[in-house]
Amino acid sequence: MDFGWTPAQRAVHDRMRALGAEADAAAPDERMRVLARGGALGLPIARDLGGEGLDLVTTALAYEGLGATLRDGGVLLAAGAHLFGVALLLARVGTPAQQRAWLPRMASGDCMATVAATEAGAGSDVASVQARADRTAAGYRLTGEKRYVTWADRADVYFAIARDGGEGRPGGAPARGLTALLVPRAGADAADAPRARAVADGPDAPRARAVADGPDAPRVRPGAPLATAGLRGARLAPVSFCGCEVGPDALLGRAGAGLAVFQIAMTYERALILAFRLGAMERALGEAVRFAREREIGGQSIARHEAVAHRVAQMKLRLETSRLLIYRAAWELDQGHRGQAEAALAKWHAADSAVLFALDDLRLRGGAGYLEESGLPSAVDDALGGSIHSGTSDVLATVVARWLGL
Ligand SMILES: Cc1cc2nc3c(=O)[nH]c(=O)nc-3n(C[C@H](O)[C@H](O)[C@H](O)COP(=O)(O)OP(=O)(O)OC[C@H]3O[C@@H](n4cnc5c(N)ncnc54)[C@H](O)[C@@H]3O)c2cc1C
């Protein structure tokens, strides 16, 4: 077992740290473009498909570097949904033609992808989705309402799960008959929908509304970003699929195997999506140590109080245990193992640790930590989001319990 980094891995980490700093200094709307230009959206994609061909352990290290300097966790979440939730899935289950069609553009950021699985009645229980993927002579027609979709209004392609009407295994779980589709925003429309969109975006509002409700309306309709507690940069929003027509080449994996495909996507996402958080925690820990040493009350540093010193020591423990589990999960996937339980352990522990870490960080500062300007209340809000997306901590605990045979 080797816990060291090679010079090449350190170089990637340092490059991503510098890129994160550049993105941090950019306007919020520009940050994803900065990440794309710097190669962050293609790191583990094969070289002949436009990426850098990095293994997942090194990719995790790269995202740790980004998180150390880019404070916008929402944008990093969206980058992770794109890369880990969709691009890696395509690299694993996509046909060569699908990979050639999508991965080079995803690696460069010219085409942004996201996961559209959650519905009003199907979040933790994704097998209950009600969106329909009806078979047509030309492929599938997708109809349904998804919600809480990261980067919803900016994505070019959606990895959607829908019910295909198939029966699957006799007497099987509700998982039967689910199909995974890759639905492009453009091209799923009626022929003259671009005209409808142009009108809908123009100054002629009443006519725009009429067109938007008419037969020429765009068939993929993302809503406006929601006012979330944290991670605003992730632009969570609903997406309506209104009879989107896609060809057979939109099918990911086998028809009817949508739940298994979704679980593969979630395994990559759970393993890697919080790697950036390690960098953010490392940065915050350094500042917490400095604060605990320098803040004096009654002529002595607050670090002299065991309660204070132990709080900071706990922050270090939470960071290091999260780090070990994330790299372990990435390593399992690099070895070609299934990695489902390791990914669940990593995401569960890192998400809950990040919440406790952020609370400790805030409490350490006393009243100053409660001021919005300290950034610490919003760090708590950001961390809380991590314990919900990609499987809540409750759901991940259940994955681990099942793995143990419980
Ligand atoms: C920041 C953020 C980003 C997100 N991004 C995306 C995205 O890009 N794409 C997407 O499709 N969705 C996304 N989501 C949605 C997210 O995946 C769901 O919110 C999550 O899966 C929970 O589903 P739900 O909200 O329907 O809650 P519910 O499933 O209704 O859960 C409610 C409560 O019940 C608990 N619970 C439910 N079932 C079980 C169970 N079997 N065992 C134990 N406890 C259970 C949950 O843990 C939770 O506490 C995002 C959410 C957030 C907060």
The ligand as a Tripos MOL2 file, in Angstrom:
@<TRIPOS>MOLECULE
LIG
   53    58     1     0     0
SMALL
NO_CHARGES

@<TRIPOS>ATOM
      1 C1        -27.8510   20.1580   -3.8520 C.3       1 LIG1
      2 C2        -28.6900   19.1220   -4.5190 C.ar      1 LIG1
      3 C3        -28.4000   18.7240   -5.8230 C.ar      1 LIG1
      4 C4        -29.1980   17.7820   -6.4660 C.ar      1 LIG1
      5 N1        -28.9430   17.4590   -7.7790 N.ar      1 LIG1
      6 C5        -29.7370   16.5710   -8.4180 C.ar      1 LIG1
      7 C6        -29.5260   16.2860   -9.8200 C.ar      1 LIG1
      8 O1        -28.6130   16.8190  -10.4620 O.2       1 LIG1
      9 N2        -30.3630   15.4030  -10.4270 N.ar      1 LIG1
     10 C7        -31.3760   14.7900   -9.7640 C.ar      1 LIG1
     11 O2        -32.0890   13.9930  -10.3680 O.2       1 LIG1
     12 N3        -31.6320   15.0650   -8.4460 N.ar      1 LIG1
     13 C8        -30.8340   15.9380   -7.7720 C.ar      1 LIG1
     14 N4        -31.0840   16.2510   -6.4430 N.ar      1 LIG1
     15 C9        -32.1990   15.6130   -5.7680 C.3       1 LIG1
     16 C10       -31.7360   14.5830   -4.7660 C.3       1 LIG1
     17 O3        -31.1310   13.4770   -5.4090 O.3       1 LIG1
     18 C11       -32.9620   14.1700   -3.9280 C.3       1 LIG1
     19 O4        -33.4110   15.3190   -3.2410 O.3       1 LIG1
     20 C12       -32.6260   13.0680   -2.9570 C.3       1 LIG1
     21 O5        -32.3690   11.8620   -3.6390 O.3       1 LIG1
     22 C13       -33.7650   12.8530   -1.9430 C.3       1 LIG1
     23 O6        -34.9750   12.7090   -2.5890 O.3       1 LIG1
     24 P1        -36.2630   13.5610   -2.1060 P.3       1 LIG1
     25 O7        -35.8540   14.9850   -2.0690 O.co2     1 LIG1
     26 O8        -37.3840   13.1720   -2.9410 O.co2     1 LIG1
     27 O9        -36.4840   13.1140   -0.5980 O.3       1 LIG1
     28 P2        -37.2500   11.7910   -0.1390 P.3       1 LIG1
     29 O10       -36.7830   10.6400   -0.9540 O.co2     1 LIG1
     30 O11       -38.7030   12.0580   -0.0620 O.co2     1 LIG1
     31 O12       -36.6920   11.6010    1.3440 O.3       1 LIG1
     32 C14       -37.2470   12.2790    2.4730 C.3       1 LIG1
     33 C15       -36.5520   11.7340    3.7200 C.3       1 LIG1
     34 O13       -36.8070   10.3320    3.8640 O.3       1 LIG1
     35 C16       -35.5750    9.6210    3.9390 C.3       1 LIG1
     36 N5        -35.7260    8.3580    3.2090 N.ar      1 LIG1
     37 C17       -36.3920    8.1620    2.0500 C.ar      1 LIG1
     38 N6        -36.2780    6.8840    1.6530 N.ar      1 LIG1
     39 C18       -35.5230    6.2580    2.5870 C.ar      1 LIG1
     40 C19       -35.0500    4.9330    2.7470 C.ar      1 LIG1
     41 N7        -35.3140    3.9790    1.8530 N.pl3     1 LIG1
     42 N8        -34.2930    4.6560    3.8240 N.ar      1 LIG1
     43 C20       -34.0100    5.6130    4.7340 C.ar      1 LIG1
     44 N9        -34.4410    6.8830    4.6390 N.ar      1 LIG1
     45 C21       -35.1730    7.2120    3.5740 C.ar      1 LIG1
     46 C22       -34.5520   10.5170    3.2600 C.3       1 LIG1
     47 O14       -33.2360   10.2350    3.7180 O.3       1 LIG1
     48 C23       -35.0370   11.8900    3.6700 C.3       1 LIG1
     49 O15       -34.5500   12.1880    4.9600 O.3       1 LIG1
     50 C24       -30.3010   17.1960   -5.7880 C.ar      1 LIG1
     51 C25       -30.5880   17.5940   -4.4640 C.ar      1 LIG1
     52 C26       -29.8030   18.5370   -3.8440 C.ar      1 LIG1
     53 C27       -30.1460   18.9640   -2.4330 C.3       1 LIG1
@<TRIPOS>BOND
     1     1     2 1
     2     2     3 ar
     3     2    52 ar
     4     3     4 ar
     5     4     5 ar
     6     4    50 ar
     7     5     6 ar
     8     6     7 ar
     9     6    13 1
    10     7     8 2
    11     7     9 ar
    12     9    10 ar
    13    10    11 2
    14    10    12 ar
    15    12    13 ar
    16    13    14 ar
    17    14    15 1
    18    14    50 ar
    19    15    16 1
    20    16    17 1
    21    16    18 1
    22    18    19 1
    23    18    20 1
    24    20    21 1
    25    20    22 1
    26    22    23 1
    27    23    24 1
    28    24    25 2
    29    24    26 1
    30    24    27 1
    31    27    28 1
    32    28    29 2
    33    28    30 1
    34    28    31 1
    35    31    32 1
    36    32    33 1
    37    33    34 1
    38    33    48 1
    39    34    35 1
    40    35    36 1
    41    35    46 1
    42    36    37 ar
    43    36    45 ar
    44    37    38 ar
    45    38    39 ar
    46    39    40 ar
    47    39    45 ar
    48    40    41 1
    49    40    42 ar
    50    42    43 ar
    51    43    44 ar
    52    44    45 ar
    53    46    47 1
    54    46    48 1
    55    48    49 1
    56    50    51 ar
    57    51    52 ar
    58    52    53 1
@<TRIPOS>SUBSTRUCTURE
     1 LIG1         1 GROUP 0 **** ****
